[in-house]
Amino acid sequence: MSIIEQAARRLEELRRSGVDVSSVSPRSAGPAQAVPPAVRHPAVQRPVVREVTAQPRPEPTAHSRKVEIDLARLAAMGYLVPDAPRLQIADEFRVIKRPLLTNVHGESAAPVKDANLIMVTSSLPGEGKTFVAVNLAISLAMELDTTVLLVDADVARPSVLSRLGLPQSAGLLDVLTDPGMDMSEVMLRTNLEKLSLLPAGKPQGRATELLASGAMDKLLGELSTRYPDRIVVFDAPPLLPSTESRVLASRMGQVIMVVEADRTPQRSVAQALATIEACPVVMTLLNKTSRSEVGSYHGYYGPLED
């Protein structure tokens, strides 16, 4: 019997015994071998394990509310506004802000700590400090590489918002009394791109203590360091009739004391300066003069309101 006949016979025997030989090739079946049935196993895939790093969910952030300052109204009141024809007031505040910016940028002879925290005050009420603070903030915001936050820190008699034609709203004191409140909830963005506002907030009987608190220290640290291009201008109460400004001044890098020409007694100026003599930089600004010599640091005529 030939090999082929033997193979065919063997396949027949396998078929009779119930073995599926449909997938068995005759070439692979030798005379002395039983070829096992072809078993088809489904492909077994091992699960692919991938390490996924959980991404932290961003904390919800409150967006500052935007307000519109009536610039035409502001200009009519004698304030500095951007894009206005070149006026003497604009030139005067360019002179006023230049030494402040020198300190902020670390270009002075000696470094000034917290130079971007600037407080504007006076010895007595009515000398024009709010007028100076608002104009200084606007002038600084016109710089190409700075942003400005104007803080109404005259918590007993806040006037920044009313001066800008805006309604009073929550602000500084509310943040200090409510640890759960974020500053972005009370900060106001304005239609002057680089100028934001922080209102005084709801009046508090413990205003001085709040301004002297650890919460205020933490807030000032956040204000001064969160953005490298930010300058914070504080419109503070007069020095002699209140204590809030003295507390604030100890935390400022630079202080401007506004003095009303031909009205403020020299004794009052001396007393006020004595209360802030520990501050690193104190500058005086003579306000409401009959004339101004641009080129000298001080000497500026402003309106009669504080």
LODO-682600 format. One record per residue: x, y, z of N, C-alpha, C in turn; chain; residue in one letter. Coordinates in steps of 0.2 Angstrom, whole numbers. Layout:
N
  n_px  n_py  n_pz ca_px ca_py ca_pz  c_px  c_py  c_pz seza mivex
     X     Y     Z     X     Y     Z     X     Y     Z    A     A
...
END
This chain:
306
  n_px  n_py  n_pz ca_px ca_py ca_pz  c_px  c_py  c_pz seza mivex
     4    -6     0     0     0     0     5     6     0    A     M
     3    11    -4     7    17    -5     6    21     1    A     S
    11    26     2    10    31     7     4    35     7    A     I
     2    37     1    -4    41     0   -10    37     3    A     I
   -10    31     0   -16    26     2   -16    26    10    A     E
   -10    25    13   -10    24    20   -13    30    24    A     Q
   -11    36    21   -13    42    24   -21    43    23    A     A
   -23    42    18   -30    42    16   -34    37    21    A     A
   -31    31    22   -35    27    26   -35    29    34    A     R
   -29    32    35   -28    35    42   -33    40    44    A     R
   -34    44    39   -39    50    39   -46    47    40    A     L
   -48    42    36   -54    39    36   -56    36    43    A     E
   -50    33    46   -51    30    53   -53    36    58    A     E
   -49    41    57   -50    47    62   -57    50    61    A     L
   -59    50    55   -66    53    54   -71    49    57    A     R
   -70    42    57   -75    37    59   -75    38    67    A     R
   -69    39    70   -69    40    77   -72    47    80    A     S
   -74    51    75   -77    57    77   -73    63    77    A     G
   -67    62    75   -62    68    75   -63    72    68    A     V
   -63    79    70   -64    83    64   -58    84    60    A     D
   -57    81    54   -51    82    51   -51    86    45    A     V
   -56    91    45   -57    96    39   -51   100    39    A     S
   -48   102    44   -42   107    44   -35   103    44    A     S
   -35    97    43   -29    93    44   -26    92    37    A     V
   -20    94    35   -17    93    29   -15    86    28    A     S
   -16    83    23   -13    76    22    -5    76    22    A     P
    -2    81    21     5    81    21     8    81    28    A     R
     3    83    33     6    83    40     4    77    44    A     S
     1    72    40    -1    66    44     3    60    42    A     A
     8    58    46    12    53    45     9    46    47    A     G
    11    41    45     8    34    46     8    32    53    A     P
    13    35    57    13    33    64    10    38    69    A     A
     7    44    66     5    49    70    -2    50    70    A     Q
    -5    52    76   -12    54    76   -12    62    76    A     A
   -15    65    71   -15    72    71   -20    74    75    A     V
   -19    78    80   -25    81    84   -29    86    81    A     P
   -35    86    82   -39    91    79   -37    98    80    A     P
   -38   102    75   -36   109    75   -41   113    80    A     A
   -39   116    85   -43   119    90   -42   127    89    A     V
   -47   130    87   -46   137    86   -49   141    93    A     R
   -44   144    96   -45   148   102   -46   155   100    A     H
   -51   158   103   -52   165   102   -46   169   105    A     P
   -44   174   101   -39   178   103   -40   181   110    A     A
   -35   180   115   -36   182   121   -31   188   122    A     V
   -34   194   124   -31   200   124   -30   202   131    A     Q
   -24   204   133   -23   206   140   -25   213   141    A     R
   -28   215   146   -30   222   147   -24   226   148    A     P
   -25   232   144   -20   237   144   -21   241   150    A     V
   -16   242   155   -17   246   161   -13   252   160    A     V
   -16   258   160   -13   264   159   -14   268   166    A     R
    -8   271   167    -8   276   173   -11   283   171    A     E
   -16   285   175   -19   291   173   -18   295   179    A     V
   -15   301   179   -14   305   184   -20   310   185    A     T
   -23   310   190   -29   314   191   -27   321   191    A     A
   -30   325   187   -29   332   187   -33   336   192    A     Q
   -30   341   196   -34   344   201   -39   349   197    A     P
   -45   349   200   -50   353   197   -48   360   199    A     R
   -49   365   194   -47   372   196   -52   375   201    A     P
   -50   379   206   -55   382   210   -59   387   207    A     E
   -65   387   208   -70   392   205   -67   399   207    A     P
   -67   403   202   -65   410   203   -70   415   202    A     T
   -71   420   206   -76   425   205   -73   430   200    A     A
   -76   433   196   -74   438   191   -76   444   194    A     H
   -71   449   193   -72   456   196   -78   459   191    A     S
   -82   463   194   -87   467   191   -84   473   187    A     R
   -87   474   181   -84   480   177   -89   486   178    A     K
   -86   491   179   -90   498   180   -87   503   174    A     V
   -92   507   173   -90   512   168   -89   519   171    A     E
   -84   522   170   -82   529   173   -84   534   167    A     I
   -88   539   169   -90   544   164   -84   548   163    A     D
   -80   547   158   -74   551   157   -75   558   156    A     L
   -80   560   152   -82   567   150   -84   570   157    A     A
   -88   567   161   -89   570   167   -83   572   172    A     R
   -79   567   171   -72   567   175   -68   573   173    A     L
   -68   573   166   -64   579   163   -67   586   165    A     A
   -73   586   165   -77   592   166   -75   594   174    A     A
   -74   590   178   -73   591   185   -65   593   186    A     M
   -61   593   181   -54   595   181   -50   589   182    A     G
   -52   583   181   -48   577   183   -44   575   176    A     Y
   -38   572   177   -35   569   172   -38   563   168    A     L
   -39   563   162   -42   558   158   -37   556   152    A     V
   -37   549   151   -32   547   145   -35   550   138    A     P
   -30   551   134   -32   553   127   -35   560   127    A     D
   -34   564   132   -36   571   132   -31   575   129    A     A
   -32   581   126   -27   585   124   -22   587   129    A     P
   -16   588   127   -11   589   132   -12   595   137    A     R
   -13   593   143   -15   599   148    -9   599   153    A     L
    -9   605   157    -5   606   162    -5   600   168    A     Q
   -11   598   169   -12   593   174    -9   587   173    A     I
    -9   585   166    -5   579   164     2   579   165    A     A
     5   585   163    12   586   164    14   586   171    A     D
    10   589   175    12   590   182    12   583   185    A     E
     7   578   184     7   572   187    12   567   184    A     F
    15   569   178    21   565   175    27   567   179    A     R
    27   573   181    33   575   186    32   572   193    A     V
    26   571   195    25   569   202    26   561   202    A     I
    24   558   197    24   550   197    31   548   196    A     K
    36   552   193    42   549   190    47   547   196    A     R
    47   550   202    51   548   207    48   541   210    A     P
    42   541   210    38   535   213    40   529   209    A     L
    40   530   202    41   524   198    48   522   198    A     L
    53   527   199    60   526   200    61   521   206    A     T
    57   522   211    58   518   217    54   511   216    A     N
    49   511   212    45   505   211    49   500   207    A     V
    53   503   202    57   499   197    64   497   200    A     H
    65   499   206    72   498   210    77   502   207    A     G
    76   507   204    81   511   201    84   517   205    A     E
    82   517   211    84   522   216    91   520   219    A     S
    94   525   223   100   524   226   100   518   231    A     A
    95   518   234    94   512   239    87   509   238    A     A
    87   502   238    80   499   237    75   501   242    A     P
    69   501   240    63   503   244    59   497   244    A     V
    58   494   250    53   488   251    46   490   250    A     K
    42   486   247    35   487   245    34   494   242    A     D
    39   496   237    38   503   234    32   503   230    A     A
    29   498   228    23   498   224    16   499   228    A     N
    17   500   235    12   502   239    12   509   241    A     L
     8   513   238     9   520   239     2   523   242    A     I
     3   527   248    -2   530   251    -2   537   250    A     M
    -8   540   249    -9   547   248   -13   549   254    A     V
   -11   554   258   -14   557   264   -13   564   264    A     T
   -15   567   270   -14   574   271   -14   575   279    A     S
   -13   581   281   -13   582   289   -20   583   291    A     S
   -24   587   287   -30   589   289   -35   587   283    A     L
   -42   587   285   -47   586   280   -47   592   275    A     P
   -49   591   269   -50   596   264   -44   599   260    A     G
   -39   595   261   -33   598   257   -32   595   250    A     E
   -36   590   248   -36   588   241   -33   581   240    A     G
   -32   577   245   -29   571   245   -33   566   240    A     K
   -39   566   240   -43   561   235   -42   563   228    A     T
   -42   570   227   -41   572   220   -34   570   218    A     F
   -29   571   222   -22   569   220   -22   561   219    A     V
   -25   557   224   -25   550   223   -28   547   217    A     A
   -34   550   215   -37   548   209   -33   550   202    A     V
   -30   556   202   -26   558   197   -20   554   196    A     N
   -17   553   202   -11   549   202   -12   542   199    A     L
   -17   539   201   -19   532   199   -20   532   192    A     A
   -24   537   189   -25   537   182   -18   538   178    A     I
   -14   543   181    -8   544   177    -3   538   177    A     S
    -3   535   183     1   528   183    -2   523   178    A     L
    -8   523   178   -12   518   173   -10   519   166    A     A
    -8   525   164    -6   527   157     1   525   155    A     M
     4   523   160    11   520   159    10   513   155    A     E
    15   512   151    14   506   146    15   499   150    A     L
    19   499   155    21   493   158    18   493   166    A     D
    13   496   167    10   495   174     3   495   174    A     T
     0   491   179    -7   491   181    -8   494   187    A     T
   -14   497   189   -15   501   195   -21   499   198    A     V
   -21   498   205   -27   497   209   -27   503   214    A     L
   -33   506   213   -34   512   218   -39   509   223    A     L
   -36   510   229   -40   508   235   -43   514   239    A     V
   -49   514   241   -52   519   245   -51   516   252    A     D
   -46   519   255   -44   517   262   -47   522   267    A     A
   -50   527   265   -53   532   269   -60   529   272    A     D
   -59   524   276   -65   520   278   -70   523   282    A     V
   -68   529   285   -73   533   289   -77   537   284    A     A
   -74   540   279   -77   545   274   -75   543   267    A     R
   -77   537   265   -75   535   258   -78   540   253    A     P
   -74   542   248   -77   546   243   -74   545   236    A     S
   -70   540   235   -67   538   228   -72   536   223    A     V
   -77   532   225   -82   530   220   -87   535   219    A     L
   -89   539   224   -93   545   222   -90   550   218    A     S
   -83   551   219   -80   556   214   -80   553   207    A     R
   -80   547   206   -79   544   200   -86   543   197    A     L
   -92   545   201   -98   544   198  -101   537   199    A     G
   -99   533   204  -101   526   204  -104   525   211    A     L
  -109   521   212  -112   519   218  -107   515   223    A     P
  -108   516   229  -104   513   234  -106   505   234    A     Q
  -101   501   236  -102   494   235   -97   491   240    A     S
   -98   484   241   -93   481   246   -86   482   244    A     A
   -82   481   249   -75   482   247   -70   480   253    A     G
   -65   484   254   -60   482   259   -62   480   266    A     L
   -66   483   269   -68   481   276   -72   475   276    A     L
   -76   474   270   -80   467   270   -75   461   269    A     D
   -70   462   265   -65   457   265   -61   455   271    A     V
   -60   461   275   -56   460   281   -61   456   287    A     L
   -67   457   286   -72   455   291   -74   448   289    A     T
   -74   446   283   -77   440   281   -71   436   278    A     D
   -68   431   281   -63   427   279   -64   423   272    A     P
   -71   421   272   -73   418   266   -74   422   259    A     G
   -73   428   260   -74   432   254   -68   433   250    A     M
   -68   432   244   -62   433   240   -62   441   237    A     D
   -56   443   237   -55   450   235   -58   451   228    A     M
   -58   446   223   -60   447   217   -68   448   217    A     S
   -71   447   222   -78   448   223   -80   455   224    A     E
   -76   459   226   -77   466   228   -73   471   223    A     V
   -68   468   220   -64   473   216   -68   474   209    A     M
   -67   481   207   -70   483   201   -66   485   196    A     L
   -67   482   190   -63   483   184   -67   490   181    A     R
   -63   494   178   -65   500   175   -64   500   167    A     T
   -68   505   164   -67   506   157   -60   509   155    A     N
   -56   510   160   -49   512   159   -45   506   160    A     L
   -42   503   155   -40   496   154   -36   494   160    A     E
   -31   498   162   -26   496   167   -28   499   174    A     K
   -34   501   175   -36   504   182   -41   500   185    A     L
   -40   497   191   -46   494   195   -47   497   201    A     S
   -52   496   204   -54   500   211   -56   495   216    A     L
   -54   496   222   -56   492   228   -60   497   233    A     L
   -66   497   233   -70   502   237   -68   501   245    A     P
   -70   505   249   -69   505   256   -73   500   259    A     A
   -80   499   257   -84   494   260   -88   496   265    A     G
   -92   492   268   -97   494   274   -93   496   280    A     K
   -95   502   282   -92   505   288   -92   500   294    A     P
   -86   500   298   -86   496   304   -83   500   310    A     Q
   -86   499   315   -83   502   321   -76   501   323    A     G
   -74   495   321   -67   493   323   -62   494   317    A     R
   -63   499   313   -60   500   307   -52   500   308    A     A
   -50   504   313   -43   504   315   -40   497   316    A     T
   -43   494   320   -41   487   322   -41   482   316    A     E
   -46   483   312   -45   479   306   -39   481   301    A     L
   -38   487   301   -32   489   297   -26   487   300    A     L
   -26   486   306   -20   484   310   -19   476   311    A     A
   -24   473   308   -24   465   309   -20   461   305    A     S
   -19   455   307   -15   451   302   -18   449   296    A     G
   -25   450   295   -29   449   289   -27   455   284    A     A
   -26   461   287   -24   466   283   -16   465   280    A     M
   -12   463   284    -5   461   282    -5   456   277    A     D
   -10   451   277   -10   446   272   -13   449   266    A     K
   -18   453   266   -21   456   260   -16   461   257    A     L
   -12   465   261    -7   469   258    -1   465   254    A     L
     0   459   257     5   455   254     3   452   247    A     G
    -4   450   247    -7   448   241    -7   453   236    A     E
    -9   459   238   -10   465   233    -3   467   230    A     L
     2   467   234     9   469   232    13   464   228    A     S
    11   458   228    15   452   225    12   448   220    A     T
     5   448   220     1   444   215     3   446   208    A     R
     4   452   206     5   454   199    12   458   199    A     Y
    17   457   196    23   460   196    23   467   193    A     P
    18   469   189    17   476   186    12   480   190    A     D
     9   478   195     4   481   199     7   486   204    A     R
     4   492   204     5   498   208    -2   499   212    A     I
    -1   499   219    -7   500   223    -7   507   226    A     V
   -12   511   224   -13   518   227   -18   518   232    A     V
   -17   520   238   -22   520   244   -24   528   245    A     F
   -30   529   244   -33   536   247   -34   535   254    A     D
   -30   537   258   -30   536   266   -33   542   269    A     A
   -36   541   275   -38   547   279   -33   552   281    A     P
   -35   558   283   -30   563   286   -26   560   292    A     P
   -20   562   293   -16   559   298   -18   562   305    A     L
   -20   568   306   -21   571   313   -27   569   316    A     L
   -33   569   312   -39   568   316   -41   560   316    A     P
   -37   556   313   -38   549   313   -32   545   315    A     S
   -33   538   316   -27   534   317   -26   529   312    A     T
   -31   528   307   -31   523   302   -25   524   297    A     E
   -24   531   296   -18   532   291   -11   530   294    A     S
   -11   531   301    -4   530   304    -3   522   304    A     R
    -8   519   305    -8   511   304    -6   509   297    A     V
    -9   512   292    -8   510   285    -1   512   283    A     L
     1   518   286     8   521   284    13   516   286    A     A
    13   513   291    18   508   293    19   502   289    A     S
    14   501   284    14   496   280    16   498   273    A     R
    16   504   271    17   507   265    25   507   263    A     M
    26   507   256    33   508   254    34   515   253    A     G
    29   519   251    30   526   249    23   530   251    A     Q
    24   536   254    19   540   256    19   547   253    A     V
    14   549   251    13   556   248     8   560   253    A     I
    11   565   256     7   569   260     5   576   257    A     M
    -1   577   256    -4   583   252    -4   588   257    A     V
    -2   594   255    -2   600   259    -5   606   255    A     V
   -11   609   258   -14   614   255   -10   621   255    A     E
    -9   624   250    -5   630   250    -9   635   253    A     A
    -5   640   257    -8   646   260   -14   644   265    A     D
   -15   638   267   -20   636   272   -18   632   278    A     R
   -14   627   276   -12   622   281    -7   625   286    A     T
    -8   625   292    -3   628   297     3   624   297    A     P
     9   627   297    15   623   297    16   619   303    A     Q
    13   620   308    13   616   314    10   610   313    A     R
     4   610   309     0   604   308     4   599   303    A     S
     8   602   298    12   599   294    17   595   297    A     V
    20   598   302    26   595   306    23   590   310    A     A
    17   591   313    14   585   318    13   579   313    A     Q
    10   580   308     8   575   303    14   571   301    A     A
    19   575   299    25   571   297    28   567   302    A     L
    28   570   308    31   566   314    27   559   315    A     A
    21   559   313    17   552   314    19   547   310    A     T
    23   549   304    25   544   299    32   544   298    A     I
    36   547   302    43   547   301    47   541   300    A     E
    44   535   303    47   529   302    46   526   295    A     A
    42   529   291    41   526   284    47   527   280    A     C
    48   523   275    55   523   271    55   529   267    A     P
    49   531   263    49   536   259    43   541   260    A     V
    44   547   262    38   552   263    40   558   258    A     V
    35   559   254    35   565   250    30   570   251    A     M
    31   576   250    26   581   251    24   584   244    A     T
    17   585   244    15   588   238    11   594   239    A     L
    13   600   237     9   606   238     4   607   233    A     L
    -2   607   236    -9   608   232   -12   614   232    A     N
   -16   616   227   -20   622   227   -16   628   227    A     K
   -10   628   223    -6   634   223    -9   638   217    A     T
    -7   645   217   -10   649   212    -6   648   206    A     S
     0   645   206     3   643   200     7   637   201    A     R
     9   634   195    13   628   196    19   628   191    A     S
    25   626   194    31   626   190    33   619   189    A     E
    31   617   183    32   610   180    39   609   180    A     V
    42   604   183    49   603   183    51   602   190    A     G
    48   606   195    49   604   202    44   599   204    A     S
    46   595   208    42   589   210    35   591   212    A     Y
    35   596   217    28   598   219    26   604   216    A     H
    20   606   218    17   612   216    12   610   211    A     G
     5   610   213     0   608   209    -7   611   211    A     Y
   -10   614   206   -17   617   208   -22   612   207    A     Y
   -26   610   212   -32   606   211   -38   609   214    A     G
   -44   606   213   -50   608   216   -51   608   223    A     P
   -56   612   226   -56   613   233   -58   607   237    A     L
   -61   602   234   -64   596   238   -58   591   240    A     E
   -59   588   245   -54   583   248   -53   577   243    A     D
END
